[in-house]
Amino acid sequence: MLRYGLTDKKLSRRQAVALLVIAALLWSSAGILIKLIPWHPLAIAGGRSAIAAAIFAAAIGRPRWSGSRAQWGAALAYACTVITLVAATKMTTAVPLSCCSIRHLYM
């Protein structure tokens, strides 16, 4: 069963909204950071996955790995998704949406 953070208590509405805002800020900053980091896309994807694994481990504990076809398929799909997202972000010249939004605030 999933836990809410490191304790089993239920989150209040205010806590849930705060966590949602933090997640949105981190998610939207990903495009900017991918553009700024001068690493190969595979290295960035690996770093993102390592950070995600650490956060998931802290939040829900050690997952059960049975090595089933479904788990291997999900792992492969996740890896392909992250690698293509990072490669596409790194290779394109488009500015992430969050940059455009910030730019319009100051014009």
Steps between C-alpha positions, in 0.01 A plus 500: 500500500626845415591724786474878511859600547688328779202460733163329470295809584259643247595833345289807558371694202759774558786248510374327186476830313848603616647169379317540169642850452851375580462214252375741232794735553752216486335349195487829311862581582617172347503638145709800601746286693533248216590787267752649744687183598781431248473120530406233252124423501560144628694634799221746582237226466702277732532779755127572487423132548740469794339801671152359434602161640633661819181701548277199438708289739462764771127538437382141455786281612664220312286375210439132442683386187383167367654534156167443326446592138275786609773647723763468228262658250423789734871554569580502128212736424609737778862498381396569140269779610761677712777461243289630212364788709849612600644451150214690338529784750876515455492490118225750433535874492158567647493682830315312774155635575603610848759738347233653277266544795766669710606722212144630453481598865781751461397653166 
